[in-house]
Amino acid sequence: LEKSSESGAACLLESMSPAEISRAIESLPGDLRDPLWAQVPRLKKGEVLLELKGDLRRSLIKQTDEQELIACLSVMQMDEIADLDDDLPVSVVNAMVTAMDVHRRERYEQVKLYPDDVAGGLMDVDATAVRGDVTLNAVLRYLRRLRQREGSLPEHLESLMVIDRHNRFMGILPLSLLVSYDLSTTVSEVMSPDVVGIKPMTPNVEVARIFEDHDLMSAPVMDDEGYLVGRITVDDVINVMRDQADREILGRAGLDQHEDMFAPVINSSVRRALWLGINLLTAFLAAWVIGLFEGSIEKMVALAVLMPVVASMGGVAGSQTLTLVTRGMALDQISRRNVWKLAAHELTIGSLNGLFWAGVVAAIAYYWFNDPMLGMVFGAAMLIVIFTGALVGTFIPLILKRMGIDPALAGGVVLTTATDAIGFFAFLGLATVMLL
Amino acid sequence: LEKSSESGAACLLESMSPAEISRAIESLPGDLRDPLWAQVPRLKKGEVLLELKGDLRRSLIKQTDEQELIACLSVMQMDEIADLDDDLPVSVVNAMVTAMDVHRRERYEQVKLYPDDVAGGLMDVDATAVRGDVTLNAVLRYLRRLRQREGSLPEHLESLMVIDRHNRFMGILPLSLLVSYDLSTTVSEVMSPDVVGIKPMTPNVEVARIFEDHDLMSAPVMDDEGYLVGRITVDDVINVMRDQADREILGRAGLDQHEDMFAPVINSSVRRALWLGINLLTAFLAAWVIGLFEGSIEKMVALAVLMPVVASMGGVAGSQTLTLVTRGMALDQISRRNVWKLAAHELTIGSLNGLFWAGVVAAIAYYWFNDPMLGMVFGAAMLIVIFTGALVGTFIPLILKRMGIDPALAGGVVLTTATDAIGFFAFLGLATVMLL
């Protein structure tokens, strides 16, 4: 792409989906991004912005003419605009709202009522709904008129919402039922009334789980009184799942979910420096623990050689438990009822592995330094640190969650701090008492 | 659930989806799983098995009567059976195949041609297809007859595949077009001919990306000659995405993607011991590097206190780069063209952060040990290790991938080995040359 001529690039962009274009822009170094952006077809620009990572999105918005932006926005769906408008200049948002007709403005304001990370911010308010007491034939006529008036039916329309005359939700009518029943039947006779209802304030990640559990393609959003307020389609859910995975995987390394590969060096450096700083604090805590035993190390330098092995094994054993527990919590599989059984399970595994590796490392240390007592102390410290790794790995995520901190993001740092400090203390402390 | 009475549980299971039931079984400790499994309605058992993690699935299959298993399988889709049958007893598979009618057996054998991790193993071979030269009215009549004959239309039918009379793929007909055009129009006039085609051997993760990029709800699978062989729906893709995220997140801690929270303790211990063993090797490599400088540590014990700080900061800086590069590779955003720019970008960030934290730690070490030269050596080692962390973090995933190893799984271990060894060597080596 980078090398193709101007006209070639324009032609290629025409055939690419917004998601593909945004991925292509992200993979270009900074100086090549603006020329490519200028060539993106106007109809796609809005959706490309939506797919781009935060910083990059803001920088491209800054370089785009206001009139151009308003034109891009006019072809977007309400829920998409609502996800984007925090990054738009106020003047553009105002001009856009002014240009909307009453109907569109109403729907925009409805979506703006909800934060981006709940069902209300995810839903499309343009849900196509039909009354339960009409015939299938009337529905077909209605859909034909709708298409003629609007030019096309809403995207991803595979089912219609069925409402009663008070706009209360009754069920859904998959198009596959509409096309396979006799046209004189009424909607309420063939619709599916048992539908998983989603509330506007249901968090995004829970929406994704509901879709996954029930293999849904779309779902109605209704308020507490059962009034239909919108509709969520599976393509929104896929974005939620991707975001969630990005957040977890990048967050574990202290990276922002929106980290851009070619962000300006200064921005990236500052953001990463924060995480390095937190890590430095925990590393100095471990160093301070070692410092307590300076005298012992001076007398027996083998301690300095072996101590990182103890800390590292504790960290690895702990992170296995931590990952498993954090994952279980994300899937809602851990409750007060099974948490003690889980802890017992993890601690048994920790004890078994602790005993096994204690034996192995004791033998290695014995042969290396020719000192059976050093081997025993090393082994004992290994048992302690693997066991406490399992203990800490089980309870850190539970405690963090109760404190309102996402264990997937902060769990690793807290765990390493704990296992390092405990590992060094156990090994050097035991050695001081037993060997010196 | 655990506490509800037998009849209550049965009633609850009736209303739960297979995915929910499987999550509930997984969250129960071992001894409570069998009684719950016995109560799962037979119609759902097959799909519950499909959702369960590998080991648990096999253990429940063992406890289920063969006749019962065959009954469960008879209501499942071909692609589902194909995912399950490696875990089934041979006698059950044979009985199942014998009981199939010719048509069903043909489709089963077609799905079995492909491995589970490509489009061919994911697709549904029961794609509902219509000819391009018939009218929409004829399609409606066909669908009505199909529903009457089979009792219902295939699951997740939101579009029909359009083929010519040689069974060659022509396009797709979304039901939303079928219901909104005049019934005398022919299929080929309203269908969408521009469809993203998927080949049977396209890997699952690429299928997921295609669905994501184009916001698809379903896609045709066709062979090289353009013949339609099946259809993939978005619910299968969601499972692929979930599996991929599980694999990456659990794999980073050396856990199997199918790790079960309450697996028998011995099984879990053995599996985790493997990872601990690999880690022990790398930890001893670092210990060996320290061992090279025993003499220096004996003379200056502050080195032992500070050395874990150097190694740890190198590991963190490196893992930030590693995570970003691995993620970019997974999204196909890194190619030969931009890799050098990316490396330059990461190394610049590494240099800036290296310089900054070198200054900070030099000052801390100076005040702590009252030794300006120690501070300088500590700072210099910090710069070296953060810079090499960025260097190693960029190239490890590229090298691993070329070797055919998944960088998301092995990258972390290789990185830590490198940054530990380099960090200890740089710090202790510099100290030996400069201070002693």
Interface residues (C-beta under 8 A of the other chain):
Chain A: E2 K3 S17 A19 E20 R23 E26 S27 L28 P29 V139 L140 L143 R144 L146 R147 L153 E155 H156 L157 E158 P174 L175 S176 L177 L178 V179 S180 Y181 D182 F211 E212 D213 H214 D215 L216 M217 V234 D235 V237 I238 N239 M241 R242 Q244 A245 D246 E248 I249 L250 R252 A253 G254 L255 E259 M261 F262 V265 I266 S268 S269 R272 A273 W275 L276 G277 N279 L280 T282 A283 F284 A286 A287 I290 G291 E294 I297 E298 V301 A302 L303 A304 V305 L306 M307 P308 V309 A311 S312 M313 V316 A317 S319 Q320 L322 T323 L324 R327 G328 L331 D332 Q333 I334 S335 R337 N338 K341 L342 H345 T348 I349 L352 N353 F356 W357 V360 V361 I364 I386 T416 D420 F424
Chain B: E2 K3 S17 A19 E20 R23 E26 S27 L28 P29 V139 L140 L143 R144 L146 R147 L153 E155 H156 L157 E158 P174 L175 S176 L177 L178 V179 S180 Y181 D182 F211 E212 D213 H214 D215 L216 M217 V234 D235 V237 I238 N239 M241 R242 Q244 A245 D246 E248 I249 L250 R252 A253 G254 L255 E259 M261 F262 V265 I266 S268 S269 R272 A273 W275 L276 G277 N279 L280 T282 A283 F284 A286 A287 I290 G291 E294 I297 E298 V301 A302 L303 A304 V305 L306 M307 P308 V309 A311 S312 M313 V316 A317 S319 Q320 L322 T323 L324 R327 G328 L331 D332 Q333 I334 S335 R337 N338 K341 L342 H345 T348 I349 L352 N353 F356 W357 V360 V361 I364 I386 T416 D420 F424
